[in-house]
């Protein structure tokens, strides 16, 4: 029996390199050798991950097809691919109303065993709906950004972001930085970014934010000061903490939009003044994941270099150093995007 190395997640401080059998595929499946796999911020949310541990995580992947089931005609050995771990059915009421990320199938599908492995098996439904060729202009590392950028693309689309808007991004981790990049690519008039980490604020400025604000300051006041006396047209929550939610409400202009991209832990209640939201006619939108159409758009943004992503990679590590990678992401101090290269 041929085996492979995997990074088995027990908790943020216990990620072990273990061996598993290389998955066997059936006639409708693919076997992919993983070339690059990004560690997502959600991978280190212990309140979310511990209930299914131990398991192999990882969903931001790119790789090569090394085995093709005989019923699969669309792909060939040697194809460079991105595989979406969650895929919709494209037939239910949610999918038919462009709400693919609410689809029950999307929440029950995955590839096996996970992206932090040398190989993964792509089930039939993921072959059909979630397998995308990586353009020749793109590297494997760029391919590992397709999934997180697709999530951002969907948020902008659902919230109906418009060119020439002023945008406030609360939180400058990797999701916030991708929001900055996409906002710039889509013609935002002015981009504000916040964080409590000065290192991340400096990077936010470097990557396109016009104004970087320490989140401990009066964010709404500083937005108005640097935006012709106006609050932000479009506020994006990329930090799932109550203080940031409060800043979102305070910083959005009348008639503006708040996009809840990040979430708090379950059970956290956020008090707000409904009258103020009603009176200001604020639109509030939430988003989760990316649909196939968002993945297609994300691939084109990266392929065309309208959104440059490799300048956000702070660490490239072999799979054997997965534990170090998880620590870097969990501490959220000196890292931006950590890429494991099995």
C-alpha positions in Angstrom: 0.0 0.0 0.0 1.4 3.4 -1.0 1.3 6.0 1.6 1.6 9.8 1.8 2.4 12.5 4.4 -0.4 14.6 5.8 -0.6 17.4 8.4 -3.1 16.1 10.9 -4.8 18.9 12.9 -5.6 18.2 16.6 -5.5 21.8 17.8 -3.6 25.0 16.9 -0.7 23.8 19.1 -0.8 20.2 18.0 -0.4 19.6 14.2 1.4 16.3 13.5 2.9 14.9 10.3 1.4 11.5 9.9 1.1 8.9 7.1 -2.1 7.9 5.4 -2.7 5.6 2.4 -2.8 7.5 -0.9 -6.5 7.6 -1.8 -7.8 5.2 -4.4 -10.1 6.7 -6.9 -13.1 5.2 -8.7 -14.1 5.7 -12.4 -15.7 9.1 -11.8 -12.9 10.7 -9.7 -9.6 12.4 -9.9 -6.3 12.0 -7.9 -4.5 15.3 -7.5 -0.9 15.9 -6.3 -1.0 19.1 -4.2 1.6 21.6 -5.1 0.5 24.6 -3.0 -1.9 24.9 -0.1 -2.7 28.1 1.8 -3.5 28.2 5.5 -6.7 30.1 5.9 -7.7 32.1 9.0 -10.6 29.8 9.5 -8.2 26.9 9.8 -7.1 28.2 13.2 -10.5 29.0 14.6 -10.5 26.4 17.3 -14.1 27.0 18.3 -14.9 25.9 14.7 -12.3 23.2 14.1 -11.9 21.3 17.4 -15.3 19.7 17.1 -14.1 17.7 14.0 -10.5 17.1 15.0 -8.4 15.2 14.4 -8.6 15.9 10.7 -6.6 17.0 7.7 -7.6 20.6 6.9 -6.7 22.8 3.9 -9.0 24.1 1.1 -6.9 26.7 -0.7 -5.1 24.4 -3.1 -3.6 24.0 -6.5 -1.9 20.9 -8.0 -1.5 18.4 -10.8 -3.9 15.7 -11.9 -1.9 12.4 -11.6 -4.8 9.9 -12.1 -8.0 10.1 -14.0 -11.1 7.8 -13.6 -12.1 6.2 -16.9 -15.4 8.0 -17.0 -13.9 11.4 -16.7 -13.5 12.9 -20.2 -12.9 16.6 -19.4 -9.5 16.4 -17.7 -6.2 14.7 -18.3 -3.2 13.5 -16.4 -0.8 16.5 -16.1 -3.5 19.2 -16.1 -2.8 21.9 -13.6 -6.0 22.5 -11.5 -7.7 24.3 -8.7 -10.2 22.2 -6.8 -13.1 23.8 -4.9 -13.8 21.8 -1.8 -17.4 22.9 -1.4 -19.6 22.8 -4.5 -23.3 23.6 -5.0 -25.9 21.3 -6.7 -27.0 24.1 -9.2 -30.5 22.8 -9.1 -32.1 23.8 -5.7 -34.1 27.0 -5.0 -31.0 28.6 -3.5 -28.9 27.9 -6.5 -31.6 29.0 -8.9 -31.7 32.3 -7.1 -28.0 32.9 -7.2 -27.6 31.9 -3.5 -25.3 29.0 -4.2 -23.5 29.3 -0.9 -26.7 28.5 1.0 -27.1 25.2 -1.0 -27.3 22.2 1.3 -24.9 20.2 -1.0 -22.3 23.0 -0.8 -22.2 22.5 3.0 -21.9 18.7 2.8 -19.2 18.3 0.0 -15.4 18.2 0.3 -12.4 16.6 -1.2 -10.4 13.9 0.7 -8.6 14.0 3.0 -7.8 17.8 2.8 -5.4 20.2 1.2 -2.6 19.7 3.8 -1.7 16.4 2.2 0.5 15.2 -0.6 -2.4 13.9 -2.6 -6.2 14.3 -2.5 -9.1 12.5 -4.1 -11.7 14.6 -6.0 -15.2 13.1 -5.7 -17.5 13.0 -8.8 -19.5 16.1 -7.9 -16.4 18.1 -7.3 -15.0 16.9 -10.6 -18.2 18.1 -12.3 -18.7 21.4 -10.5 -15.5 22.3 -8.7 -12.5 21.5 -10.9 -11.0 24.4 -12.8 -7.9 24.5 -15.0 -5.2 26.9 -14.0 -4.2 29.2 -16.8 -0.6 28.9 -18.1 0.1 32.4 -17.0 -0.5 31.5 -13.3 1.8 29.7 -10.9 0.7 27.1 -8.3 1.2 29.7 -5.6 -1.2 32.1 -7.4 -3.6 29.1 -7.7 -3.7 28.8 -3.9 -5.3 32.3 -3.8 -8.2 31.4 -6.1 -10.5 30.2 -3.2 -10.0 33.2 -0.8 -10.2 35.7 -3.7 -13.5 34.1 -4.9 -14.9 34.7 -1.4 -14.0 38.3 -1.7 -15.4 38.6 -5.2 -18.7 37.2 -4.1 -18.9 39.6 -1.2 -18.4 42.6 -3.5 -20.9 41.2 -6.0 -23.6 40.5 -3.4 -23.1 43.9 -1.7 -23.1 45.6 -5.2 -19.9 47.5 -4.7 -19.7 50.4 -7.2 -16.6 52.2 -8.6 -15.9 55.6 -7.1 -17.1 54.6 -3.7 -15.1 55.2 -0.5 -14.4 51.9 1.2 -13.5 51.1 4.8 -12.1 47.7 5.5 -12.1 46.8 9.2 -9.2 44.3 9.7 -6.1 44.0 7.6 -5.4 40.2 7.7 -5.2 38.3 4.5 -9.0 38.8 3.8 -8.8 42.5 4.4 -5.7 42.8 2.2 -7.5 40.9 -0.6 -10.5 43.4 -0.1 -8.0 46.3 -0.6 -6.6 44.7 -3.7 -10.0 44.0 -5.3 -11.4 47.4 -4.3 -8.4 49.1 -6.0 -8.9 46.9 -9.1 -12.6 47.8 -9.3 -12.0 51.5 -9.1 -12.7 52.5 -5.5 -12.3 56.3 -5.0 -10.7 56.0 -1.6 -9.7 53.0 0.5 -9.4 53.1 4.3 -8.0 50.1 6.3 -7.8 49.4 10.0 -6.0 47.0 12.3 -4.5 46.9 15.8 -1.2 45.5 14.4 1.2 48.2 13.0 2.9 45.6 10.8 -0.4 44.9 9.1 -1.2 48.6 8.8 2.1 49.2 7.0 1.4 46.3 4.6 -2.2 47.6 4.0 -0.7 51.0 2.9 1.9 49.3 0.8 -0.8 47.2 -1.0 -3.1 50.0 -1.8 -4.9 51.5 1.2 -5.0 55.3 1.0 -5.3 55.7 4.7 -4.4 53.1 7.4 -5.9 53.7 10.8 -5.1 52.0 14.1 -8.4 50.4 15.2 -7.9 51.7 18.8 -8.5 55.3 17.5 -11.8 57.0 16.6 -12.2 55.3 13.2 -15.3 57.2 12.1 -13.8 60.6 12.9 -10.6 59.8 10.9 -12.6 58.6 7.9 -14.6 61.8 7.8 -11.4 63.8 8.2 -9.8 62.2 5.2 -12.9 61.8 3.1 -14.2 65.3 2.5 -16.3 65.2 5.7 -18.1 62.1 4.6 -18.3 58.6 6.3 -17.6 55.5 4.2 -19.9 54.5 1.4 -19.0 50.8 1.8 -17.8 49.2 5.1 -16.5 45.7 5.1 -16.1 43.8 8.4 -13.0 41.6 8.2 -12.5 41.3 12.0 -15.1 39.2 13.8 -15.0 41.1 17.1 -17.8 43.3 18.7 -15.7 46.4 18.7 -15.2 46.2 15.0 -18.9 45.7 14.4 -19.6 48.8 16.4 -17.1 50.7 14.3 -18.9 49.5 11.1 -22.2 51.0 12.3 -20.5 54.2 13.3 -18.5 54.6 10.1 -21.0 54.0 7.4 -22.6 57.0 5.6 -26.3 57.4 5.2 -27.5 55.2 2.3 -24.2 53.2 2.6 -23.6 49.4 2.8 -22.1 47.2 5.5 -20.8 43.9 4.4 -20.3 41.3 7.1 -17.5 39.2 5.7 -16.1 38.0 9.0 -18.1 36.4 11.8 -18.1 36.4 15.6 -18.1 33.2 17.6 -21.6 31.6 17.7 -23.8 33.1 20.4 -22.2 36.5 20.5 -25.0 39.2 20.5 -24.3 42.6 19.0 -26.5 45.4 20.2 -27.2 48.3 17.8 -29.7 51.1 17.5 -32.2 50.0 15.0 -33.6 53.5 14.7 -30.2 54.8 13.5 -29.8 52.0 10.9 -33.4 52.7 9.7 -32.9 56.5 9.7 -29.6 56.3 7.8 -31.2 53.7 5.4 -28.2 51.5 5.7 -28.0 48.3 3.7 -26.5 45.3 5.6 -25.3 42.2 3.8 -23.6 39.0 4.8 -21.6 36.7 2.7 -20.0 33.2 2.9 -17.7 31.3 0.5 -17.7 31.7 -3.3 -19.8 30.2 -6.0 -18.5 28.8 -9.3 -19.0 32.1 -11.1 -17.0 33.9 -8.4 -14.2 31.3 -8.8 -14.1 32.0 -12.6 -13.9 35.7 -11.9 -11.2 35.3 -9.3 -9.1 33.2 -11.7 -9.4 36.0 -14.3 -8.5 38.7 -11.8 -5.3 36.8 -10.9 -4.5 35.7 -14.5 -4.7 39.2 -15.8 -2.7 40.6 -12.9 -5.5 43.0 -12.1 -5.1 41.5 -8.6 -1.5 40.7 -7.7 -1.4 38.1 -4.9 2.2 36.7 -4.6 3.3 39.9 -2.7 1.1 38.8 0.1 3.0 35.5 0.7 5.0 36.0 3.9 6.1 32.4 4.4 6.6 29.3 2.1 7.0 26.1 4.1 7.3 22.4 3.4 4.5 20.2 4.6 6.9 19.0 7.4 6.7 22.5 8.9 2.9 22.7 9.0 2.9 23.1 12.8 5.1 26.2 12.4 2.7 27.5 9.7 -0.3 27.0 12.0 1.4 28.9 14.8 2.3 31.8 12.5 -1.3 32.1 11.3 -2.8 31.6 14.8 -0.6 34.3 16.4 -1.4 36.7 13.5 1.6 39.0 14.1 4.3 38.6 11.5 2.6 36.5 8.9 0.3 37.4 6.1 -0.3 34.4 3.8 1.4 31.1 4.7 1.7 28.6 1.9 2.5 25.0 2.5 4.2 23.2 -0.4 3.8 19.4 -0.1 
